[in-house]
Amino acid sequence: MTVCAKLFSPLKIGKHILNNRIIFGPHRTNFAVQNLPSKQHVNYYERRAKGGVGLTIIEGGCIHPSDYPYERAIFAYRKAVTDGYGQIAEAVHKHGCLAVAQLNHSGGQADSSLSRRETWAPSAVPEISSGEVPKIMEREDIKEVIEGFVNAAWRLKNSGLDGIEINAGQFSLLRQFLSPLTNYRSDDYGGSLENRVRFCREVLQEVRRATGSDFLIGLRLCGDEYAPWGGLNPEDCRDIARHLCKGGLVDWFTVETGSIYSLHMTSASMRHPEDYAAQPACLIAEAVDIPVCATGSIVSVKLAEKLLNEGVQLAEMTRALIADPDLPARAKEDETNIRPCILCNQDCYVNSVMNPVLSCAVNPFAGEELKETYTVSPAGFKKVLVAGAGPAGLEAAITAARRGHRVVLYERDSEPGGRLKLAARIPGCGKFQSIIDYLYRCVREIGIEIHLGSNADDSVIAAESPDAVVVATGSRPSPVPFAVGAGITFIRPEELLAGNRKVGSRVMIIDLEGAWQAPGVALSLAGEVEKISIITPEMFVSPELAKNGEFLYWYQQAFQKNIEFIPQTEVIRVSGSCLEAVDRFSREKRMFNQIDTIVPVIPAYPDQSLYLRLLKTGIQVWVAGDCVAPRNLGAAIREGRNIGLTI
């Protein structure tokens, strides 16, 4: 049992009372339809309100036509948004939750590919990823943006929302004015702290004047830009907060971190401590007399309670609430029942050009709340055998059992988890184990019959005589796509992570996957061997890591551990202690000698042998996870749940 007295105590914020201190913060969803709030938004936010969250902050809405940061952004400057915001407010209020919406202008952190016009910023500082140079804003532009905030705020007040949050944090024009990294102006909007905060203060003044004192106004600030050569540090941000909280302009501050050079530090992954962003919030909380909300990677109610006892008044637990909308209600009883957010940034990190719709690797109902049901099929109760206790098999077993089916689970290894339990052994990846532990605990609590260390072969299936079989047998290693001679030690990544550390002093990792395995294996070996190299035909080692904001982390770690990267190089053959390769473009031959161990990282191959045999028997058979096609955790859990709901 967990007692979080402070977390579940009420808090006065402005002229409103929050039922508790848990915030569901603003984040991109890609749910908008024709750039307006949609029914999917309504269902999504209502589900978290129903689960007991105290305050919901709707994702950022653009306040001016000069800002079109991504295809499915909400255009809060359109009159037509009022109806959608109103529906969200009504749905959230039914459950005693306050509802506000974030308003924003992305400034120079947008790009012109969608708007087909220049981006706006305080100075001509190129956007980091695209290199696009923004227009230096003129006074008339500043005036237009202020009017945009005012008009949008008035529109949202009339829609029935309780307030707004103005973004001066990541992806924000206002932060770009506040920061010496991006503000080089010499007029009265640049230079001194007083000048750099002028734009933000004018926005707050005009919005407060237009909406009145009963309408909540929050301000999201950056607490640390992680740019010690010239960016905002926590002390700077404390001084900014002191300046802006005067005169009742702001009802609360939300403090996040990150800048144009550190996007990955705004919603950091599991590789960083949960409280990595808390210190700036605590510093600001000591300096102001209005509530302050801590952000970052807070997914534990124990950590949230600890931070509240250390000085902040609110805790933003956004990703945790995506993973489990019922977190507040469950935390009051027993936090072990909370489906854990593992901070993997797989399906909730949707900041890519593909515009994927938000979901969650551990909770496939996120974004599809209307499907959240466990009705028993018309066919009645069945005996279901699940082969494989990786995430797909565990989720299928749990879902089918909750629908009333009798489930028996077989796993050939002595412990559950499949490939995921190996990933959890990589330094910094331990949170993968928490979702395995949670799913396996659910399996035991439901009373599912479990057979570990027992393969579901043909004789077992015949003896069990199930009505349906779910095949979740995972994957197997693929053959290497290059010539292999004698005299070289080959060790698969799975073997290394499982405990086979019989490697030589010089290890060459051949990365043909481009994701987490190559750097993960390298980091797990760092300190044990003399030299580790990663060779890949790609332009960069592990380019897929950029999708969930982990590219910089892995590179920083590799640099600190002296791991060598050899990109743009194709392996032709290995033999003895030598590896022969060619430059991907020039085709110039390269030889690497004195190699003791080769670790081939190659996309896995689906293990469908059992599935193909069962197809011939006429038994009802389903297949899920890596044995469909080796992918990520989100795909495995989603397929397991869909099958469990369908049988």
Phi, psi and omega in degrees: 000142180237130176251118179240073188300316183289319183299327183255019174270150179290160180216130175279128179226114190062233178255020181241162178241124173274140178291330177206181188259013183268128182248133169262103192278168181288140179199150180294134179241334189062030177272346187299144175243120185053039176064029177232153175302142186243174175298328177297321174301313183302309181299319184295309182288324179297323182298321178289323176296319178298327179284352172111009180294148184278321183218130175252131176244113183290148185305156187303134175250138181285135186258359184206145182298344177288353182242114175223078192285332178203161193302318186257032176292152174275129177265092182288350178278353178273140178297330185291350182287342187303317183297314181295316177298321179297320178295320177296314181302314181298317182294319182288319182297332180302336185251017176075019182255139174281150183230123172230167179232142176279142173243142188204157164228123187284345178059225183287355178271003170271188170216172189264005186294330179265317183285335184060032176213171182294151170272161182246143178200166179294326182217168185276060179265120183298143174292137192297311187282324184261339184077005183290133179266125182278166172284137173286121186293135174269170182301324179294324176296316179300317179299319179296320180293318177302314178298325178297316176298317182296311182297319180293319180297318179296319180296318181290325176298318180290342179281346180108001177289156181277344181174191178224160166241125178267130184271117170235028179253224181296149180056045187225130173299322182295320176295324179297329173285324182290333192262133174295344177295327189236355181245105179250017188292153177246005177270196183279013171248011181214168178097258184290163177302316181301321179287321183291333178272355186301313182300312181297318180295320179295322176299311181298318180298313183289323178293317179297318179299322184281329189255341177088171187281344181275352182264126183291136173230114174254159178229123177269119182248156170271126180269344180192124179272357181052043179223074188298344179284350180176002182269180178288132173253173184303324180292320175300316183292326174299317181293323177297315180298317178302318182293320188273345182274000180287146172078015177069025182284333187233138178265334175200157173250138166251131186243114175243183181226166177113153181219193179297337181263357185215054179301326183290351181260010175271316172232075188292158183274185181298345181290347181249152178299148180302327185262022185302330184258008188281328187300315177300323179295318178296322179297316179291322180300327178289338190259348184235164182248025173239161182300145178235135181252129175273147181229201176110247183234041183282104178238355180255131178293331176295317178294318179302315179297319180299316181294324177295323178287343179265000171135331177283162183251345184220154179230121177273119184238049191300305184294327177296324180281336171293316181292322180215099179300337182268014182309312181300314181295318182289326181296333179290338184254298183202109186293345177292344178276356180282128174291120193281136165284129182257009176055040181276342180056034182277297187255350177266348180265094190248027182272059179232165182292345179282349180052050178293149176281138183301139169214203181210134181298326183260349180224091182294346178284346179298122184089349179228050188300331181291344179273358187284081182212156181232041181293143179283141182293155178301337181290348178089191185283142180228159169268123185242126174258126177252123180257105180116126182247039166281187182300325179293313181294319179297315181293319177299316181297314181298312184294316179296320180293322179293339177271000174105356180285153174273121187242137172235134188242128178243138177221125185290333177277169182278353178216155182280169173125335180060216181295335183295327180292335176284320177301326182293346181271354177286137179307127180090356184248019186297337182293341174302326181294331184293327179285326174297313181300319180296311182297319181291325176297319177298318179303315182290319183293326179289335180096022178291137179287125188240136175231096176273151182067026183223119183278135179278076180273185185299322182291322178295316181294320178296320180291323181285330180049059182282159172282333180210149177236132172257115181266113178229054188274004172078217187228172175225161183297144175274156174292151181284140184266034177212163183288140181234121177265191181273163171086014179237140179272121177254128174228126179287152177305322181298323180293318180298313182290335178281350175125356178280097183255022182278072179245160177280192184275343181235113187246132175246119177261123179261109186261106175248010181259317176081016182237225191275340190295315184296305178294330178296313178296320180300315180293326180291335179267344184302133182092345180261336185234166184285317183214135176236129177234146174239122180248137183210147175282349182285167179295329179224155171289130175054057180295336182295342181291344178293336184297328181242025171074024185248001184301310183295321180302308183298320180294319178298316179296317180298319179297317181295331182264007179060037176278130184271136176252133178233085183275171174057037185223124182261132179279131179259311178201157172233142181198137182061235178251020186242148173235126178258132182217171175226148173297134186300330186252313182280341184065018176290135181286146177225140179241135176239122187248172176059042176265132180266323187220135174253131175242102180277120177256103188231140177309135183289167181244135183297135178268094186250014185301313179295316180302313182294325178292319182292332178301331183278349185269342183089356178288150177290121186228140178234155181226139185213152173080214186295338179281354165278305175193127182296118181222220184255181182299318182301317180296320181296311182292321179299314181292321177299316180291318180300320178293316179300328179279343188261326184304000000 
